[in-house]
Amino acid sequence: MKDIVSQEVLTKFPQYIRGVVIARGVNNGGENQRLVELLRKAEATATQDESLQDIKSHPRIASWRQAYSDFGTNPNKFYCSIESLGRRARRGDQLPYINTLVALFNYFSLKHMVPSGGDDLDSVDGDLRLTLAKGDEPFTPLNSDVVEYPPPGEVIYVDNSKVMCRRWNWRQGDQTKLTLNTTNVAINVDCLPPVSKDKAKTITGELADLVKEFCGGEVKYSLLDVSQSEVEI
């Protein structure tokens, strides 16, 4: 099994870097009070962050808004995951503790203002690939049974039979969602400028350490970019 960023995506977005954390044999059950406190602290920090007052102009959000426009998505209608999280935090909405892995990458995303999400590897069919949609790939939104199809050219995350995430990091698919029973997971960290490769490596390593600390298991991480576009997982 491989995790791949397609040449089509890298040609269109040559400065894109994807951090990949692979964890096997994790324990995703229960609720960790320390992690709850970290998540609440990140939410509180976001409400006080002056750079988020005009959230569209935050450097780590503005780059995603431009990327969405570049592949034909209206960023005023469809927010990337970190803009959605930032807006929720600014409103004072507490994020629910769905499970430990989801709480982890929500905390991490708010802390570093980068999109992050995960998929249950036991529900994946073949390789994982970030690519441009042809238009015939089926997608079932999270907690839904309605099947839809992304338009050609949209950046999607797919396996051999389905879309796992639409609009790069906008909405998770239902089939590979993380549950309390998840034991094997791939977590992505999406980085565009001004996040440098060194910074992407540092924060991806931090996320790997957090997964190990809170969920155990065997954890490794790597980076995908124009110099290395795939990794065996």
N, C-alpha and C positions, 0 to 999 in steps of 0.2 A: 504494500500500500504506500502511495506517495501523496505528498501535499505539494501542489503545483500552482504557481502563478503563471498564467499563459503569456506568451510573447505578445499577443494582441493587447493585453492590459499593460504590459511593460512598455510597449511601443507608444501607447497613448499617454501613459503616466510613468515616464522613465525614472522619476525620483521617488516612486513608491517603494516602501519597505514593509514587509509583513513579518512580524515576530510570530513564531509558532511554538507553543508549549504543548508537549505531548506527555500525558500522565496516565499510567496504567496501574491498576490495583488500588485506586483511591477509595476512600470512605466519604461519601457525599451525604450521609444521613445526619440528623440532629441539627441543633442550632448552637453555634458557638458565640457565647456572649461577648468575648473580646472582639470578634469580627463584627458583631452588631454595633459595638461602640465605635470601631474604626469607620464603619459605613456612615453612622450618624455624624461623626466628626467631619468626614468628607462632605456630607450634605451641608452642614453648618458653615464650613469654610467657603463653599460655593455661594451661599447666600451673602457672604461678606466680601467676596472677591470683586473688586471694582472693575476688573477687566471683563467681567461677565455681565455688567450692566447693559452694555450693548452687545449682546451675545453673538450677533452676526459678525461682528468685527474682531472677535477674539481670534488671534492668529491661528490657533489650532482648530478652530471651527471654520473660519473663513476659507481655508484651503480646501476643506471638504465641500463647502458650498460651491466653490468654483469647480471642483471635480465632478460633483453631481450635475452641474450645468453642462460640463463638457461631454458627459455621456447621455445628455438629453433628458435629465430629470430636473423638475422645478424644485430648488432647495427651499423655497418658501412654502411648498406644499408637503414635501417629503423631507423630514429632518434626518440627518445621519444620526447614528445611535448616541454619540456623545453630545450632540446638540439637544436631543430629546432628554437625556439625563440631566444636562445642565439646566434646561428650562424647568424640569420638574423640581430640581433642588432649589432653584431661585424662587419658585412658588411656595416653597416650604413643604412640599409633598415628600413623605418618607417612602423610600423604596421598600417593598415587601421582601422579607427574607424567604425567597422561594426555595432555595437550597444553598449549601455552602459554596459551591463552585460559582453559582450565579451571583451570590452576594460578593464573592471575591472579585470577580471581574467588574462588577458595578462599582465597588469601592476603588479598585485600581483605575478604572476609566475616569472617575471623578477626580481622583488624586492627580493624574497626569494629563487629563483632558485629551485622551486618545480613545478611539473606538476599540472595544474588545468584546468578543463573544465566543461561545464554545459549542461543540457538537459531540454527541455521544458516538464514539467510534464503533460501538457494536451495532449501531443502526445505519452505518454508512455502507454503501454498495460500491466497492472499488476505490479508485483514487479520489482525492478531494482536489478540486480545481477552481481557482478564481479565473473567470473568463468572461467573454462577451456573449450575451445571449443570441441564439439563432432565432428564437421565437417559439420553439416547439417544446421547450423544457417545462415539465409540470411542477407547480409549486403549491403546497398546501400551507397556508399561514398558521402560525402558532395558535394552538387551541381551536382549530377550525377543521372542517372536513371539506371545505370548498376548494376546488382545484382551479388555479389560474395560470396564465402563461405570461412571462415577461416579454416586453417588446424587443425586437432585434436591436442589439447594440447596448442594452443595459448590462452593467457589470453585475455578475451573479456568481455565487459560490455553489458548485454542483458536485454531485458524484455521478456514477454511471446511469442513474435512473431518475434523479429528481434534483430540484433546486433546494439547497439547504439554507440559503439566505439571499434575499432580493436587494437590489440597489446597493450592492457592495456590503453595507452593514446596516441597512435600514430595518429589515424585518426578518426574524428567524423563522425557519420552516418548522412544522410540527413533528415530522418523523424523527429528527435527530436532536430534539430538545433534551436538555439535561434534566434528570429526575433524581429522586432520592436513591434510586437503585443504580445510577450510573457508576461504573467502575473504571472505564477507559474513556479518555476525553482528549480532544484537540481544541486548544484555545488560541485564538488569533488576536494579535495586536496590530492594528492598522496605523501606519505612520506615513504622513506626507509632510513636506517642509511646512513649518520650520523645524520639525523633528529630524535631527541628523541620524546617520547610521550609528554613530557611537551612542547617542542617546537611546535609539531604538534597542540596541543591544543591552544597555544598562537596565532599561525598564522591563524588557522581556525577561531578563535574568531575575529581576526582582519579583515578577509575577510567578516565575517557576519556583522560587523560594517560598512564596506565600502558599502556593498549592501544596508543596511538600509539608510546610508547617501545619496547615489546617486540615489537609485531606490525606496526607501520607502518600504511599505508593512510590513507583519509580517515575521520576520526572526528568525530562530533558527538554532543551529548547534550541532553536536555530533561527536564522534570519533568511528570508527570501527577498531577492531584488534582482537587478539587471545582471549582476555578476554570478548569482546562483538562484535559479528560478524554481528549483524543485528539491525536495528532500525525502529520503526514505523514512517512513514512520512505522 
